[in-house]
Amino acid sequence: MLPQRVICQGCKHILYEGAELKPPDEIIHMYEGKCPKCAKKLSLLPTDVEVKPAR
Ligand SMILES: [Zn+2]
């Protein structure tokens, strides 16, 4: 299983990085719906979180 990386589209802050795949809504819930760095509101829409393999 590939590692997962979820990045804030506002500031490129890494919201989650790990070998364990998490659904985006769980990651958003971890941050109470907003980016801890730029306070951008995170959405369940897949365009707001980027999931790609970490190199
Ligand atoms: Zn951000």
mmCIF file of the protein (N, C-alpha, C, O) and its ligand, coordinates in Angstrom:
data_MODEL
# 
_entry.id   MODEL 
# 
loop_
_entity.id 
_entity.type 
_entity.pdbx_number_of_molecules 
1 polymer     1 
2 non-polymer 1 
# 
_entity_poly.entity_id                      1 
_entity_poly.type                           'polypeptide(L)' 
_entity_poly.nstd_linkage                   no 
_entity_poly.nstd_monomer                   no 
_entity_poly.pdbx_seq_one_letter_code       MLPQRVICQGCKHILYEGAELKPPDEIIHMYEGKCPKCAKKLSLLPTDVEVKPAR 
_entity_poly.pdbx_seq_one_letter_code_can   MLPQRVICQGCKHILYEGAELKPPDEIIHMYEGKCPKCAKKLSLLPTDVEVKPAR 
_entity_poly.pdbx_strand_id                 A 
# 
loop_
_entity_poly_seq.entity_id 
_entity_poly_seq.num 
_entity_poly_seq.mon_id 
_entity_poly_seq.hetero 
1 1  MET n 
1 2  LEU n 
1 3  PRO n 
1 4  GLN n 
1 5  ARG n 
1 6  VAL n 
1 7  ILE n 
1 8  CYS n 
1 9  GLN n 
1 10 GLY n 
1 11 CYS n 
1 12 LYS n 
1 13 HIS n 
1 14 ILE n 
1 15 LEU n 
1 16 TYR n 
1 17 GLU n 
1 18 GLY n 
1 19 ALA n 
1 20 GLU n 
1 21 LEU n 
1 22 LYS n 
1 23 PRO n 
1 24 PRO n 
1 25 ASP n 
1 26 GLU n 
1 27 ILE n 
1 28 ILE n 
1 29 HIS n 
1 30 MET n 
1 31 TYR n 
1 32 GLU n 
1 33 GLY n 
1 34 LYS n 
1 35 CYS n 
1 36 PRO n 
1 37 LYS n 
1 38 CYS n 
1 39 ALA n 
1 40 LYS n 
1 41 LYS n 
1 42 LEU n 
1 43 SER n 
1 44 LEU n 
1 45 LEU n 
1 46 PRO n 
1 47 THR n 
1 48 ASP n 
1 49 VAL n 
1 50 GLU n 
1 51 VAL n 
1 52 LYS n 
1 53 PRO n 
1 54 ALA n 
1 55 ARG n 
# 
loop_
_struct_asym.id 
_struct_asym.entity_id 
A 1 
B 2 
# 
loop_
_chem_comp.id 
_chem_comp.type 
_chem_comp.mon_nstd_flag 
ALA 'L-peptide linking' y 
ARG 'L-peptide linking' y 
ASP 'L-peptide linking' y 
CYS 'L-peptide linking' y 
GLN 'L-peptide linking' y 
GLU 'L-peptide linking' y 
GLY 'peptide linking'   y 
HIS 'L-peptide linking' y 
ILE 'L-peptide linking' y 
LEU 'L-peptide linking' y 
LYS 'L-peptide linking' y 
MET 'L-peptide linking' y 
PRO 'L-peptide linking' y 
SER 'L-peptide linking' y 
THR 'L-peptide linking' y 
TYR 'L-peptide linking' y 
VAL 'L-peptide linking' y 
ZN  non-polymer         . 
# 
_pdbx_entity_nonpoly.entity_id   2 
_pdbx_entity_nonpoly.name        ? 
_pdbx_entity_nonpoly.comp_id     ZN 
# 
_pdbx_nonpoly_scheme.asym_id         B 
_pdbx_nonpoly_scheme.entity_id       2 
_pdbx_nonpoly_scheme.mon_id          ZN 
_pdbx_nonpoly_scheme.ndb_seq_num     1 
_pdbx_nonpoly_scheme.pdb_seq_num     101 
_pdbx_nonpoly_scheme.auth_seq_num    101 
_pdbx_nonpoly_scheme.pdb_mon_id      ZN 
_pdbx_nonpoly_scheme.auth_mon_id     ZN 
_pdbx_nonpoly_scheme.pdb_strand_id   A 
_pdbx_nonpoly_scheme.pdb_ins_code    . 
# 
loop_
_atom_site.group_PDB 
_atom_site.id 
_atom_site.type_symbol 
_atom_site.label_atom_id 
_atom_site.label_alt_id 
_atom_site.label_comp_id 
_atom_site.label_asym_id 
_atom_site.label_entity_id 
_atom_site.label_seq_id 
_atom_site.pdbx_PDB_ins_code 
_atom_site.Cartn_x 
_atom_site.Cartn_y 
_atom_site.Cartn_z 
_atom_site.occupancy 
_atom_site.B_iso_or_equiv 
_atom_site.pdbx_formal_charge 
_atom_site.auth_seq_id 
_atom_site.auth_comp_id 
_atom_site.auth_asym_id 
_atom_site.auth_atom_id 
_atom_site.pdbx_PDB_model_num 
ATOM   1   N  N  . MET A 1 1  ? 0.843   -1.203 0.000  1.00 0.00 ? 1   MET A N  1 
ATOM   2   C  CA . MET A 1 1  ? 0.000   0.000  0.000  1.00 0.00 ? 1   MET A CA 1 
ATOM   3   C  C  . MET A 1 1  ? 0.877   1.252  0.000  1.00 0.00 ? 1   MET A C  1 
ATOM   4   O  O  . MET A 1 1  ? 1.822   1.364  0.780  1.00 0.00 ? 1   MET A O  1 
ATOM   5   N  N  . LEU A 1 2  ? 0.552   2.171  -0.871 1.00 0.00 ? 2   LEU A N  1 
ATOM   6   C  CA . LEU A 1 2  ? 1.358   3.382  -0.991 1.00 0.00 ? 2   LEU A CA 1 
ATOM   7   C  C  . LEU A 1 2  ? 1.089   4.344  0.157  1.00 0.00 ? 2   LEU A C  1 
ATOM   8   O  O  . LEU A 1 2  ? -0.026  4.420  0.674  1.00 0.00 ? 2   LEU A O  1 
ATOM   9   N  N  . PRO A 1 3  ? 2.121   5.071  0.544  1.00 0.00 ? 3   PRO A N  1 
ATOM   10  C  CA . PRO A 1 3  ? 1.902   6.127  1.543  1.00 0.00 ? 3   PRO A CA 1 
ATOM   11  C  C  . PRO A 1 3  ? 0.967   7.189  0.997  1.00 0.00 ? 3   PRO A C  1 
ATOM   12  O  O  . PRO A 1 3  ? 0.846   7.372  -0.214 1.00 0.00 ? 3   PRO A O  1 
ATOM   13  N  N  . GLN A 1 4  ? 0.321   7.874  1.897  1.00 0.00 ? 4   GLN A N  1 
ATOM   14  C  CA . GLN A 1 4  ? -0.653  8.900  1.512  1.00 0.00 ? 4   GLN A CA 1 
ATOM   15  C  C  . GLN A 1 4  ? -0.191  10.259 2.014  1.00 0.00 ? 4   GLN A C  1 
ATOM   16  O  O  . GLN A 1 4  ? 0.346   10.383 3.115  1.00 0.00 ? 4   GLN A O  1 
ATOM   17  N  N  . ARG A 1 5  ? -0.407  11.257 1.203  1.00 0.00 ? 5   ARG A N  1 
ATOM   18  C  CA . ARG A 1 5  ? -0.084  12.618 1.613  1.00 0.00 ? 5   ARG A CA 1 
ATOM   19  C  C  . ARG A 1 5  ? -1.258  13.516 1.260  1.00 0.00 ? 5   ARG A C  1 
ATOM   20  O  O  . ARG A 1 5  ? -1.736  13.519 0.126  1.00 0.00 ? 5   ARG A O  1 
ATOM   21  N  N  . VAL A 1 6  ? -1.708  14.268 2.234  1.00 0.00 ? 6   VAL A N  1 
ATOM   22  C  CA . VAL A 1 6  ? -2.810  15.205 2.008  1.00 0.00 ? 6   VAL A CA 1 
ATOM   23  C  C  . VAL A 1 6  ? -2.284  16.610 2.268  1.00 0.00 ? 6   VAL A C  1 
ATOM   24  O  O  . VAL A 1 6  ? -1.772  16.906 3.348  1.00 0.00 ? 6   VAL A O  1 
ATOM   25  N  N  . ILE A 1 7  ? -2.419  17.467 1.269  1.00 0.00 ? 7   ILE A N  1 
ATOM   26  C  CA . ILE A 1 7  ? -1.829  18.804 1.322  1.00 0.00 ? 7   ILE A CA 1 
ATOM   27  C  C  . ILE A 1 7  ? -2.918  19.860 1.243  1.00 0.00 ? 7   ILE A C  1 
ATOM   28  O  O  . ILE A 1 7  ? -3.851  19.741 0.450  1.00 0.00 ? 7   ILE A O  1 
ATOM   29  N  N  . CYS A 1 8  ? -2.797  20.891 2.066  1.00 0.00 ? 8   CYS A N  1 
ATOM   30  C  CA . CYS A 1 8  ? -3.697  22.032 1.991  1.00 0.00 ? 8   CYS A CA 1 
ATOM   31  C  C  . CYS A 1 8  ? -3.496  22.752 0.669  1.00 0.00 ? 8   CYS A C  1 
ATOM   32  O  O  . CYS A 1 8  ? -2.371  23.085 0.297  1.00 0.00 ? 8   CYS A O  1 
ATOM   33  N  N  . GLN A 1 9  ? -4.592  22.990 -0.036 1.00 0.00 ? 9   GLN A N  1 
ATOM   34  C  CA . GLN A 1 9  ? -4.484  23.672 -1.320 1.00 0.00 ? 9   GLN A CA 1 
ATOM   35  C  C  . GLN A 1 9  ? -4.196  25.154 -1.145 1.00 0.00 ? 9   GLN A C  1 
ATOM   36  O  O  . GLN A 1 9  ? -3.763  25.816 -2.088 1.00 0.00 ? 9   GLN A O  1 
ATOM   37  N  N  . GLY A 1 10 ? -4.430  25.681 0.047  1.00 0.00 ? 10  GLY A N  1 
ATOM   38  C  CA . GLY A 1 10 ? -4.199  27.096 0.287  1.00 0.00 ? 10  GLY A CA 1 
ATOM   39  C  C  . GLY A 1 10 ? -2.741  27.420 0.500  1.00 0.00 ? 10  GLY A C  1 
ATOM   40  O  O  . GLY A 1 10 ? -2.236  28.396 -0.055 1.00 0.00 ? 10  GLY A O  1 
ATOM   41  N  N  . CYS A 1 11 ? -2.043  26.606 1.306  1.00 0.00 ? 11  CYS A N  1 
ATOM   42  C  CA . CYS A 1 11 ? -0.675  26.961 1.695  1.00 0.00 ? 11  CYS A CA 1 
ATOM   43  C  C  . CYS A 1 11 ? 0.311   25.811 1.529  1.00 0.00 ? 11  CYS A C  1 
ATOM   44  O  O  . CYS A 1 11 ? 1.487   25.946 1.867  1.00 0.00 ? 11  CYS A O  1 
ATOM   45  N  N  . LYS A 1 12 ? -0.160  24.691 1.015  1.00 0.00 ? 12  LYS A N  1 
ATOM   46  C  CA . LYS A 1 12 ? 0.666   23.501 0.779  1.00 0.00 ? 12  LYS A CA 1 
ATOM   47  C  C  . LYS A 1 12 ? 1.164   22.858 2.070  1.00 0.00 ? 12  LYS A C  1 
ATOM   48  O  O  . LYS A 1 12 ? 2.088   22.045 2.047  1.00 0.00 ? 12  LYS A O  1 
ATOM   49  N  N  . HIS A 1 13 ? 0.560   23.216 3.176  1.00 0.00 ? 13  HIS A N  1 
ATOM   50  C  CA . HIS A 1 13 ? 0.889   22.572 4.442  1.00 0.00 ? 13  HIS A CA 1 
ATOM   51  C  C  . HIS A 1 13 ? 0.484   21.104 4.379  1.00 0.00 ? 13  HIS A C  1 
ATOM   52  O  O  . HIS A 1 13 ? -0.603  20.768 3.910  1.00 0.00 ? 13  HIS A O  1 
ATOM   53  N  N  . ILE A 1 14 ? 1.366   20.239 4.855  1.00 0.00 ? 14  ILE A N  1 
ATOM   54  C  CA . ILE A 1 14 ? 1.054   18.810 4.847  1.00 0.00 ? 14  ILE A CA 1 
ATOM   55  C  C  . ILE A 1 14 ? 0.129   18.501 6.016  1.00 0.00 ? 14  ILE A C  1 
ATOM   56  O  O  . ILE A 1 14 ? 0.523   18.568 7.180  1.00 0.00 ? 14  ILE A O  1 
ATOM   57  N  N  . LEU A 1 15 ? -1.096  18.165 5.680  1.00 0.00 ? 15  LEU A N  1 
ATOM   58  C  CA . LEU A 1 15 ? -2.104  17.891 6.703  1.00 0.00 ? 15  LEU A CA 1 
ATOM   59  C  C  . LEU A 1 15 ? -1.976  16.479 7.235  1.00 0.00 ? 15  LEU A C  1 
ATOM   60  O  O  . LEU A 1 15 ? -2.202  16.223 8.418  1.00 0.00 ? 15  LEU A O  1 
ATOM   61  N  N  . TYR A 1 16 ? -1.617  15.582 6.367  1.00 0.00 ? 16  TYR A N  1 
ATOM   62  C  CA . TYR A 1 16 ? -1.446  14.204 6.795  1.00 0.00 ? 16  TYR A CA 1 
ATOM   63  C  C  . TYR A 1 16 ? -0.459  13.515 5.868  1.00 0.00 ? 16  TYR A C  1 
ATOM   64  O  O  . TYR A 1 16 ? -0.499  13.673 4.648  1.00 0.00 ? 16  TYR A O  1 
ATOM   65  N  N  . GLU A 1 17 ? 0.420   12.753 6.482  1.00 0.00 ? 17  GLU A N  1 
ATOM   66  C  CA . GLU A 1 17 ? 1.363   11.975 5.692  1.00 0.00 ? 17  GLU A CA 1 
ATOM   67  C  C  . GLU A 1 17 ? 1.606   10.669 6.427  1.00 0.00 ? 17  GLU A C  1 
ATOM   68  O  O  . GLU A 1 17 ? 1.953   10.669 7.608  1.00 0.00 ? 17  GLU A O  1 
ATOM   69  N  N  . GLY A 1 18 ? 1.431   9.592  5.752  1.00 0.00 ? 18  GLY A N  1 
ATOM   70  C  CA . GLY A 1 18 ? 1.659   8.319  6.411  1.00 0.00 ? 18  GLY A CA 1 
ATOM   71  C  C  . GLY A 1 18 ? 1.422   7.143  5.498  1.00 0.00 ? 18  GLY A C  1 
ATOM   72  O  O  . GLY A 1 18 ? 0.901   7.279  4.391  1.00 0.00 ? 18  GLY A O  1 
ATOM   73  N  N  . ALA A 1 19 ? 1.813   5.994  5.985  1.00 0.00 ? 19  ALA A N  1 
ATOM   74  C  CA . ALA A 1 19 ? 1.680   4.774  5.208  1.00 0.00 ? 19  ALA A CA 1 
ATOM   75  C  C  . ALA A 1 19 ? 0.257   4.238  5.262  1.00 0.00 ? 19  ALA A C  1 
ATOM   76  O  O  . ALA A 1 19 ? -0.151  3.417  4.440  1.00 0.00 ? 19  ALA A O  1 
ATOM   77  N  N  . GLU A 1 20 ? -0.492  4.729  6.258  1.00 0.00 ? 20  GLU A N  1 
ATOM   78  C  CA . GLU A 1 20 ? -1.849  4.239  6.442  1.00 0.00 ? 20  GLU A CA 1 
ATOM   79  C  C  . GLU A 1 20 ? -2.823  5.145  5.697  1.00 0.00 ? 20  GLU A C  1 
ATOM   80  O  O  . GLU A 1 20 ? -2.855  6.353  5.935  1.00 0.00 ? 20  GLU A O  1 
ATOM   81  N  N  . LEU A 1 21 ? -3.604  4.576  4.808  1.00 0.00 ? 21  LEU A N  1 
ATOM   82  C  CA . LEU A 1 21 ? -4.558  5.376  4.051  1.00 0.00 ? 21  LEU A CA 1 
ATOM   83  C  C  . LEU A 1 21 ? -5.731  5.787  4.927  1.00 0.00 ? 21  LEU A C  1 
ATOM   84  O  O  . LEU A 1 21 ? -6.353  4.962  5.594  1.00 0.00 ? 21  LEU A O  1 
ATOM   85  N  N  . LYS A 1 22 ? -6.016  7.085  4.908  1.00 0.00 ? 22  LYS A N  1 
ATOM   86  C  CA . LYS A 1 22 ? -7.156  7.603  5.653  1.00 0.00 ? 22  LYS A CA 1 
ATOM   87  C  C  . LYS A 1 22 ? -8.103  8.281  4.675  1.00 0.00 ? 22  LYS A C  1 
ATOM   88  O  O  . LYS A 1 22 ? -7.655  8.912  3.717  1.00 0.00 ? 22  LYS A O  1 
ATOM   89  N  N  . PRO A 1 23 ? -9.386  8.161  4.900  1.00 0.00 ? 23  PRO A N  1 
ATOM   90  C  CA . PRO A 1 23 ? -10.328 8.893  4.049  1.00 0.00 ? 23  PRO A CA 1 
ATOM   91  C  C  . PRO A 1 23 ? -10.215 10.391 4.325  1.00 0.00 ? 23  PRO A C  1 
ATOM   92  O  O  . PRO A 1 23 ? -10.029 10.800 5.472  1.00 0.00 ? 23  PRO A O  1 
ATOM   93  N  N  . PRO A 1 24 ? -10.329 11.218 3.269  1.00 0.00 ? 24  PRO A N  1 
ATOM   94  C  CA . PRO A 1 24 ? -10.173 12.676 3.444  1.00 0.00 ? 24  PRO A CA 1 
ATOM   95  C  C  . PRO A 1 24 ? -11.083 13.267 4.511  1.00 0.00 ? 24  PRO A C  1 
ATOM   96  O  O  . PRO A 1 24 ? -10.690 14.198 5.214  1.00 0.00 ? 24  PRO A O  1 
ATOM   97  N  N  . ASP A 1 25 ? -12.288 12.739 4.638  1.00 0.00 ? 25  ASP A N  1 
ATOM   98  C  CA . ASP A 1 25 ? -13.192 13.317 5.642  1.00 0.00 ? 25  ASP A CA 1 
ATOM   99  C  C  . ASP A 1 25 ? -12.687 13.081 7.054  1.00 0.00 ? 25  ASP A C  1 
ATOM   100 O  O  . ASP A 1 25 ? -12.956 13.876 7.954  1.00 0.00 ? 25  ASP A O  1 
ATOM   101 N  N  . GLU A 1 26 ? -11.958 11.991 7.251  1.00 0.00 ? 26  GLU A N  1 
ATOM   102 C  CA . GLU A 1 26 ? -11.381 11.725 8.581  1.00 0.00 ? 26  GLU A CA 1 
ATOM   103 C  C  . GLU A 1 26 ? -10.241 12.696 8.880  1.00 0.00 ? 26  GLU A C  1 
ATOM   104 O  O  . GLU A 1 26 ? -10.093 13.173 10.005 1.00 0.00 ? 26  GLU A O  1 
ATOM   105 N  N  . ILE A 1 27 ? -9.452  12.975 7.869  1.00 0.00 ? 27  ILE A N  1 
ATOM   106 C  CA . ILE A 1 27 ? -8.346  13.919 8.026  1.00 0.00 ? 27  ILE A CA 1 
ATOM   107 C  C  . ILE A 1 27 ? -8.882  15.323 8.290  1.00 0.00 ? 27  ILE A C  1 
ATOM   108 O  O  . ILE A 1 27 ? -8.367  16.043 9.146  1.00 0.00 ? 27  ILE A O  1 
ATOM   109 N  N  . ILE A 1 28 ? -9.914  15.700 7.553  1.00 0.00 ? 28  ILE A N  1 
ATOM   110 C  CA . ILE A 1 28 ? -10.545 17.012 7.760  1.00 0.00 ? 28  ILE A CA 1 
ATOM   111 C  C  . ILE A 1 28 ? -11.098 17.111 9.177  1.00 0.00 ? 28  ILE A C  1 
ATOM   112 O  O  . ILE A 1 28 ? -10.990 18.152 9.824  1.00 0.00 ? 28  ILE A O  1 
ATOM   113 N  N  . HIS A 1 29 ? -11.685 16.028 9.648  1.00 0.00 ? 29  HIS A N  1 
ATOM   114 C  CA . HIS A 1 29 ? -12.232 16.015 11.005 1.00 0.00 ? 29  HIS A CA 1 
ATOM   115 C  C  . HIS A 1 29 ? -11.129 16.179 12.056 1.00 0.00 ? 29  HIS A C  1 
ATOM   116 O  O  . HIS A 1 29 ? -11.335 16.813 13.090 1.00 0.00 ? 29  HIS A O  1 
ATOM   117 N  N  . MET A 1 30 ? -9.967  15.605 11.781 1.00 0.00 ? 30  MET A N  1 
ATOM   118 C  CA . MET A 1 30 ? -8.820  15.723 12.684 1.00 0.00 ? 30  MET A CA 1 
ATOM   119 C  C  . MET A 1 30 ? -8.438  17.188 12.914 1.00 0.00 ? 30  MET A C  1 
ATOM   120 O  O  . MET A 1 30 ? -7.990  17.573 13.994 1.00 0.00 ? 30  MET A O  1 
ATOM   121 N  N  . TYR A 1 31 ? -8.631  17.989 11.862 1.00 0.00 ? 31  TYR A N  1 
ATOM   122 C  CA . TYR A 1 31 ? -8.272  19.411 11.951 1.00 0.00 ? 31  TYR A CA 1 
ATOM   123 C  C  . TYR A 1 31 ? -9.496  20.298 12.172 1.00 0.00 ? 31  TYR A C  1 
ATOM   124 O  O  . TYR A 1 31 ? -9.437  21.515 11.999 1.00 0.00 ? 31  TYR A O  1 
ATOM   125 N  N  . GLU A 1 32 ? -10.587 19.674 12.551 1.00 0.00 ? 32  GLU A N  1 
ATOM   126 C  CA . GLU A 1 32 ? -11.831 20.398 12.825 1.00 0.00 ? 32  GLU A CA 1 
ATOM   127 C  C  . GLU A 1 32 ? -12.267 21.262 11.647 1.00 0.00 ? 32  GLU A C  1 
ATOM   128 O  O  . GLU A 1 32 ? -12.836 22.338 11.830 1.00 0.00 ? 32  GLU A O  1 
ATOM   129 N  N  . GLY A 1 33 ? -11.997 20.785 10.451 1.00 0.00 ? 33  GLY A N  1 
ATOM   130 C  CA . GLY A 1 33 ? -12.536 21.407 9.247  1.00 0.00 ? 33  GLY A CA 1 
ATOM   131 C  C  . GLY A 1 33 ? -11.734 22.543 8.663  1.00 0.00 ? 33  GLY A C  1 
ATOM   132 O  O  . GLY A 1 33 ? -12.135 23.145 7.668  1.00 0.00 ? 33  GLY A O  1 
ATOM   133 N  N  . LYS A 1 34 ? -10.577 22.849 9.288  1.00 0.00 ? 34  LYS A N  1 
ATOM   134 C  CA . LYS A 1 34 ? -9.779  23.940 8.709  1.00 0.00 ? 34  LYS A CA 1 
ATOM   135 C  C  . LYS A 1 34 ? -8.290  23.658 8.843  1.00 0.00 ? 34  LYS A C  1 
ATOM   136 O  O  . LYS A 1 34 ? -7.843  22.915 9.717  1.00 0.00 ? 34  LYS A O  1 
ATOM   137 N  N  . CYS A 1 35 ? -7.548  24.277 7.947  1.00 0.00 ? 35  CYS A N  1 
ATOM   138 C  CA . CYS A 1 35 ? -6.100  24.118 7.956  1.00 0.00 ? 35  CYS A CA 1 
ATOM   139 C  C  . CYS A 1 35 ? -5.520  24.787 9.198  1.00 0.00 ? 35  CYS A C  1 
ATOM   140 O  O  . CYS A 1 35 ? -5.856  25.938 9.478  1.00 0.00 ? 35  CYS A O  1 
ATOM   141 N  N  . PRO A 1 36 ? -4.652  24.098 9.958  1.00 0.00 ? 36  PRO A N  1 
ATOM   142 C  CA . PRO A 1 36 ? -4.082  24.676 11.174 1.00 0.00 ? 36  PRO A CA 1 
ATOM   143 C  C  . PRO A 1 36 ? -3.096  25.805 10.887 1.00 0.00 ? 36  PRO A C  1 
ATOM   144 O  O  . PRO A 1 36 ? -2.769  26.587 11.780 1.00 0.00 ? 36  PRO A O  1 
ATOM   145 N  N  . LYS A 1 37 ? -2.631  25.889 9.668  1.00 0.00 ? 37  LYS A N  1 
ATOM   146 C  CA . LYS A 1 37 ? -1.611  26.882 9.346  1.00 0.00 ? 37  LYS A CA 1 
ATOM   147 C  C  . LYS A 1 37 ? -2.210  28.154 8.750  1.00 0.00 ? 37  LYS A C  1 
ATOM   148 O  O  . LYS A 1 37 ? -1.906  29.256 9.208  1.00 0.00 ? 37  LYS A O  1 
ATOM   149 N  N  . CYS A 1 38 ? -3.064  28.007 7.725  1.00 0.00 ? 38  CYS A N  1 
ATOM   150 C  CA . CYS A 1 38 ? -3.601  29.193 7.051  1.00 0.00 ? 38  CYS A CA 1 
ATOM   151 C  C  . CYS A 1 38 ? -5.087  29.394 7.318  1.00 0.00 ? 38  CYS A C  1 
ATOM   152 O  O  . CYS A 1 38 ? -5.685  30.357 6.838  1.00 0.00 ? 38  CYS A O  1 
ATOM   153 N  N  . ALA A 1 39 ? -5.684  28.479 8.088  1.00 0.00 ? 39  ALA A N  1 
ATOM   154 C  CA . ALA A 1 39 ? -7.088  28.576 8.487  1.00 0.00 ? 39  ALA A CA 1 
ATOM   155 C  C  . ALA A 1 39 ? -8.057  28.485 7.318  1.00 0.00 ? 39  ALA A C  1 
ATOM   156 O  O  . ALA A 1 39 ? -9.231  28.832 7.446  1.00 0.00 ? 39  ALA A O  1 
ATOM   157 N  N  . LYS A 1 40 ? -7.566  28.022 6.188  1.00 0.00 ? 40  LYS A N  1 
ATOM   158 C  CA . LYS A 1 40 ? -8.469  27.776 5.061  1.00 0.00 ? 40  LYS A CA 1 
ATOM   159 C  C  . LYS A 1 40 ? -9.448  26.676 5.434  1.00 0.00 ? 40  LYS A C  1 
ATOM   160 O  O  . LYS A 1 40 ? -9.069  25.646 5.992  1.00 0.00 ? 40  LYS A O  1 
ATOM   161 N  N  . LYS A 1 41 ? -10.707 26.914 5.115  1.00 0.00 ? 41  LYS A N  1 
ATOM   162 C  CA . LYS A 1 41 ? -11.714 25.915 5.404  1.00 0.00 ? 41  LYS A CA 1 
ATOM   163 C  C  . LYS A 1 41 ? -11.527 24.711 4.489  1.00 0.00 ? 41  LYS A C  1 
ATOM   164 O  O  . LYS A 1 41 ? -11.474 24.839 3.265  1.00 0.00 ? 41  LYS A O  1 
ATOM   165 N  N  . LEU A 1 42 ? -11.431 23.555 5.104  1.00 0.00 ? 42  LEU A N  1 
ATOM   166 C  CA . LEU A 1 42 ? -11.264 22.339 4.324  1.00 0.00 ? 42  LEU A CA 1 
ATOM   167 C  C  . LEU A 1 42 ? -12.628 21.776 3.963  1.00 0.00 ? 42  LEU A C  1 
ATOM   168 O  O  . LEU A 1 42 ? -13.570 21.824 4.753  1.00 0.00 ? 42  LEU A O  1 
ATOM   169 N  N  . SER A 1 43 ? -12.709 21.252 2.775  1.00 0.00 ? 43  SER A N  1 
ATOM   170 C  CA . SER A 1 43 ? -13.972 20.736 2.270  1.00 0.00 ? 43  SER A CA 1 
ATOM   171 C  C  . SER A 1 43 ? -13.848 19.245 2.013  1.00 0.00 ? 43  SER A C  1 
ATOM   172 O  O  . SER A 1 43 ? -12.750 18.712 1.853  1.00 0.00 ? 43  SER A O  1 
ATOM   173 N  N  . LEU A 1 44 ? -14.971 18.600 1.977  1.00 0.00 ? 44  LEU A N  1 
ATOM   174 C  CA . LEU A 1 44 ? -14.983 17.186 1.618  1.00 0.00 ? 44  LEU A CA 1 
ATOM   175 C  C  . LEU A 1 44 ? -14.764 16.981 0.124  1.00 0.00 ? 44  LEU A C  1 
ATOM   176 O  O  . LEU A 1 44 ? -14.527 15.860 -0.327 1.00 0.00 ? 44  LEU A O  1 
ATOM   177 N  N  . LEU A 1 45 ? -14.843 18.069 -0.641 1.00 0.00 ? 45  LEU A N  1 
ATOM   178 C  CA . LEU A 1 45 ? -14.618 17.958 -2.069 1.00 0.00 ? 45  LEU A CA 1 
ATOM   179 C  C  . LEU A 1 45 ? -13.177 17.531 -2.337 1.00 0.00 ? 45  LEU A C  1 
ATOM   180 O  O  . LEU A 1 45 ? -12.245 18.070 -1.741 1.00 0.00 ? 45  LEU A O  1 
ATOM   181 N  N  . PRO A 1 46 ? -13.000 16.580 -3.219 1.00 0.00 ? 46  PRO A N  1 
ATOM   182 C  CA . PRO A 1 46 ? -11.642 16.069 -3.480 1.00 0.00 ? 46  PRO A CA 1 
ATOM   183 C  C  . PRO A 1 46 ? -10.709 17.103 -4.079 1.00 0.00 ? 46  PRO A C  1 
ATOM   184 O  O  . PRO A 1 46 ? -9.495  16.903 -4.083 1.00 0.00 ? 46  PRO A O  1 
ATOM   185 N  N  . THR A 1 47 ? -11.245 18.200 -4.583 1.00 0.00 ? 47  THR A N  1 
ATOM   186 C  CA . THR A 1 47 ? -10.389 19.243 -5.146 1.00 0.00 ? 47  THR A CA 1 
ATOM   187 C  C  . THR A 1 47 ? -9.675  20.025 -4.051 1.00 0.00 ? 47  THR A C  1 
ATOM   188 O  O  . THR A 1 47 ? -8.684  20.700 -4.329 1.00 0.00 ? 47  THR A O  1 
ATOM   189 N  N  . ASP A 1 48 ? -10.154 19.948 -2.819 1.00 0.00 ? 48  ASP A N  1 
ATOM   190 C  CA . ASP A 1 48 ? -9.553  20.720 -1.730 1.00 0.00 ? 48  ASP A CA 1 
ATOM   191 C  C  . ASP A 1 48 ? -8.448  19.975 -1.000 1.00 0.00 ? 48  ASP A C  1 
ATOM   192 O  O  . ASP A 1 48 ? -7.663  20.593 -0.280 1.00 0.00 ? 48  ASP A O  1 
ATOM   193 N  N  . VAL A 1 49 ? -8.373  18.703 -1.163 1.00 0.00 ? 49  VAL A N  1 
ATOM   194 C  CA . VAL A 1 49 ? -7.260  17.953 -0.599 1.00 0.00 ? 49  VAL A CA 1 
ATOM   195 C  C  . VAL A 1 49 ? -6.601  17.159 -1.724 1.00 0.00 ? 49  VAL A C  1 
ATOM   196 O  O  . VAL A 1 49 ? -7.261  16.649 -2.630 1.00 0.00 ? 49  VAL A O  1 
ATOM   197 N  N  . GLU A 1 50 ? -5.334  17.078 -1.635 1.00 0.00 ? 50  GLU A N  1 
ATOM   198 C  CA . GLU A 1 50 ? -4.569  16.400 -2.665 1.00 0.00 ? 50  GLU A CA 1 
ATOM   199 C  C  . GLU A 1 50 ? -4.031  15.099 -2.068 1.00 0.00 ? 50  GLU A C  1 
ATOM   200 O  O  . GLU A 1 50 ? -3.343  15.109 -1.047 1.00 0.00 ? 50  GLU A O  1 
ATOM   201 N  N  . VAL A 1 51 ? -4.344  14.013 -2.703 1.00 0.00 ? 51  VAL A N  1 
ATOM   202 C  CA . VAL A 1 51 ? -3.862  12.726 -2.220 1.00 0.00 ? 51  VAL A CA 1 
ATOM   203 C  C  . VAL A 1 51 ? -2.959  12.137 -3.286 1.00 0.00 ? 51  VAL A C  1 
ATOM   204 O  O  . VAL A 1 51 ? -3.384  11.849 -4.405 1.00 0.00 ? 51  VAL A O  1 
ATOM   205 N  N  . LYS A 1 52 ? -1.712  11.969 -2.910 1.00 0.00 ? 52  LYS A N  1 
ATOM   206 C  CA . LYS A 1 52 ? -0.784  11.379 -3.873 1.00 0.00 ? 52  LYS A CA 1 
ATOM   207 C  C  . LYS A 1 52 ? 0.298   10.617 -3.118 1.00 0.00 ? 52  LYS A C  1 
ATOM   208 O  O  . LYS A 1 52 ? 0.554   10.873 -1.942 1.00 0.00 ? 52  LYS A O  1 
ATOM   209 N  N  . PRO A 1 53 ? 0.908   9.705  -3.797 1.00 0.00 ? 53  PRO A N  1 
ATOM   210 C  CA . PRO A 1 53 ? 1.959   8.923  -3.129 1.00 0.00 ? 53  PRO A CA 1 
ATOM   211 C  C  . PRO A 1 53 ? 3.124   9.796  -2.702 1.00 0.00 ? 53  PRO A C  1 
ATOM   212 O  O  . PRO A 1 53 ? 3.566   10.656 -3.463 1.00 0.00 ? 53  PRO A O  1 
ATOM   213 N  N  . ALA A 1 54 ? 3.621   9.587  -1.503 1.00 0.00 ? 54  ALA A N  1 
ATOM   214 C  CA . ALA A 1 54 ? 4.801   10.289 -1.028 1.00 0.00 ? 54  ALA A CA 1 
ATOM   215 C  C  . ALA A 1 54 ? 6.028   9.601  -1.597 1.00 0.00 ? 54  ALA A C  1 
ATOM   216 O  O  . ALA A 1 54 ? 6.128   8.374  -1.600 1.00 0.00 ? 54  ALA A O  1 
ATOM   217 N  N  . ARG A 1 55 ? 6.971   10.421 -2.084 1.00 0.00 ? 55  ARG A N  1 
ATOM   218 C  CA . ARG A 1 55 ? 8.173   9.821  -2.641 1.00 0.00 ? 55  ARG A CA 1 
ATOM   219 C  C  . ARG A 1 55 ? 9.240   9.607  -1.596 1.00 0.00 ? 55  ARG A C  1 
ATOM   220 O  O  . ARG A 1 55 ? 10.320  9.106  -1.909 1.00 0.00 ? 55  ARG A O  1 
HETATM 221 ZN ZN . ZN  B 2 .  ? -3.375  25.848 4.658  1.00 0.00 2 101 ZN  A ZN 1 
# 
